[in-house]
Amino acid sequence: MRTVIQRVKSSSVLVNNKVISQINEGLLVLLGVETTDNPSDAEYLADKIANLRIFEDENSKMNRSLIDIAGEALVVSQFTLLGDCRKGRRPSFMHAAPPDKAKSLYRYFADQLRKKGISTQTGKFQAMMKVSLINDGPVTLILESK
């Protein structure tokens, strides 16, 4: 699994010009699922993301986690994170998991965040989404389960 996480003041997802999900302070998590991924990949990343100390404390040091600040998460499926652009001029998505597997692990990942007490919203799998955010910092990180 590959994620891009962005620390946000707020974020939302629109599908067909309707807001389907929104969060306040927390993390926007763009999630790509690979063919070789399994539930342990989702568990690893959910734990890492929930406990990653990237929010500022009272001394303006990145010393607090999503759990510490009682922040929210917005998880958006994004298979294009797995695009391989090394050859040619068009990305190859051969390492992206097939839709059934990706959807299952995407939901499992979101559930793992919820089990950690994090209020978690999601986008709509395989939909054309418009994702909005107010980036905080900006703080943007790439995390992989492998």
C-alpha positions as CSV (number, residue, x, y, z in Angstrom):
1,M,0.0,0.0,0.0
2,R,1.1,3.5,-0.7
3,T,-0.3,6.6,0.9
4,V,0.1,10.3,0.6
5,I,-1.0,12.0,3.9
6,Q,-1.6,15.7,4.2
7,R,-2.1,17.5,7.5
8,V,-5.2,19.6,7.0
9,K,-7.4,22.2,8.8
10,S,-10.3,20.8,6.8
11,S,-11.0,18.6,3.8
12,S,-14.0,17.4,1.8
13,V,-15.0,15.2,-1.1
14,L,-17.6,16.1,-3.7
15,V,-19.2,13.5,-6.1
16,N,-21.7,14.9,-8.7
17,N,-21.3,18.4,-7.0
18,K,-22.6,17.0,-3.7
19,V,-20.4,16.9,-0.5
20,I,-20.3,13.2,0.5
21,S,-17.6,13.5,3.2
22,Q,-15.9,16.2,5.2
23,I,-13.5,16.5,8.1
24,N,-12.1,19.3,10.3
25,E,-8.5,19.2,11.6
26,G,-6.7,15.9,10.9
27,L,-5.3,14.0,7.9
28,L,-6.3,13.6,4.3
29,V,-5.1,10.1,3.3
30,L,-4.8,9.2,-0.3
31,L,-4.6,5.4,-0.5
32,G,-3.3,3.2,-3.3
33,V,-3.7,-0.6,-3.0
34,E,-1.2,-2.9,-4.7
35,T,-1.7,-6.4,-6.1
36,T,0.5,-7.9,-3.3
37,D,-1.2,-6.1,-0.4
38,N,-3.1,-7.9,2.3
39,P,-4.8,-6.9,5.6
40,S,-1.5,-6.7,7.5
41,D,-0.4,-3.9,5.1
42,A,-3.6,-2.0,6.0
43,E,-3.1,-2.6,9.7
44,Y,0.5,-1.4,9.6
45,L,-0.3,1.8,7.8
46,A,-3.4,2.6,10.0
47,D,-1.2,2.2,13.1
48,K,1.6,4.3,11.6
49,I,-0.8,7.1,10.5
50,A,-2.8,7.2,13.7
51,N,0.4,7.5,15.8
52,L,2.7,9.5,13.6
53,R,3.7,12.6,15.5
54,I,3.2,15.3,12.9
55,F,0.9,17.8,14.7
56,E,2.4,20.6,16.7
57,D,2.5,20.8,20.5
58,E,2.3,23.9,22.7
59,N,6.0,24.6,21.7
60,S,5.3,24.4,18.0
61,K,7.2,21.1,17.7
62,M,5.7,18.2,15.7
63,N,5.2,16.1,18.7
64,R,1.5,15.1,18.7
65,S,-0.3,12.4,16.8
66,L,-3.7,12.2,15.2
67,I,-4.9,10.3,18.3
68,D,-3.4,12.9,20.6
69,I,-5.3,15.8,19.0
70,A,-8.5,13.8,18.5
71,G,-8.2,14.6,14.8
72,E,-10.2,13.2,12.0
73,A,-9.2,11.3,8.9
74,L,-10.6,11.4,5.3
75,V,-9.5,8.4,3.3
76,V,-9.7,8.6,-0.5
77,S,-8.9,5.7,-2.7
78,Q,-6.4,6.7,-5.4
79,F,-5.0,3.9,-7.6
80,T,-3.0,6.5,-9.6
81,L,-0.5,6.6,-6.7
82,L,0.7,3.2,-8.1
83,G,1.3,4.6,-11.6
84,D,4.8,3.6,-12.8
85,C,6.0,6.4,-15.1
86,R,9.6,5.1,-15.6
87,K,9.0,3.9,-19.2
88,G,7.2,5.7,-22.0
89,R,4.9,8.6,-21.6
90,R,1.8,6.9,-20.2
91,P,1.7,5.5,-16.6
92,S,1.5,1.8,-16.2
93,F,-0.9,0.6,-13.5
94,M,0.0,-3.1,-13.6
95,H,0.8,-3.1,-9.9
96,A,-2.5,-1.6,-8.8
97,A,-4.8,-4.2,-7.2
98,P,-8.0,-5.2,-9.1
99,P,-11.1,-3.3,-8.0
100,D,-12.6,-5.9,-5.8
101,K,-9.4,-6.5,-3.8
102,A,-8.7,-2.7,-3.6
103,K,-12.1,-1.9,-2.4
104,S,-12.0,-4.5,0.3
105,L,-8.6,-3.4,1.6
106,Y,-9.6,0.3,1.3
107,R,-12.6,-0.3,3.5
108,Y,-10.5,-2.5,5.9
109,F,-7.9,0.3,6.2
110,A,-10.6,2.9,7.1
111,D,-12.1,0.4,9.7
112,Q,-8.7,0.0,11.3
113,L,-8.5,3.8,11.8
114,R,-11.9,3.7,13.3
115,K,-10.9,0.9,15.7
116,K,-8.2,3.3,17.0
117,G,-10.9,5.8,17.9
118,I,-10.3,8.1,14.9
119,S,-13.4,9.7,13.3
120,T,-12.9,8.5,9.7
121,Q,-14.7,9.5,6.6
122,T,-14.2,8.1,3.1
123,G,-14.5,9.1,-0.5
124,K,-16.6,7.0,-2.9
125,F,-14.6,4.1,-4.4
126,Q,-14.2,4.3,-8.2
127,A,-16.1,7.6,-8.4
128,M,-14.9,10.8,-10.1
129,M,-14.2,12.9,-7.0
130,K,-13.3,16.5,-6.3
131,V,-11.1,16.6,-3.2
132,S,-10.7,19.9,-1.4
133,L,-8.4,20.7,1.4
134,I,-6.9,23.4,3.5
135,N,-3.4,22.1,3.9
136,D,-1.8,22.8,7.3
137,G,1.8,23.7,7.2
138,P,1.9,22.4,4.5
139,V,2.8,19.0,5.9
140,T,2.7,16.2,3.3
141,L,4.3,12.7,3.7
142,I,4.5,9.5,1.6
143,L,4.2,6.2,3.5
144,E,4.4,2.7,2.2
145,S,3.6,-0.6,3.8
146,K,6.5,-2.5,2.1
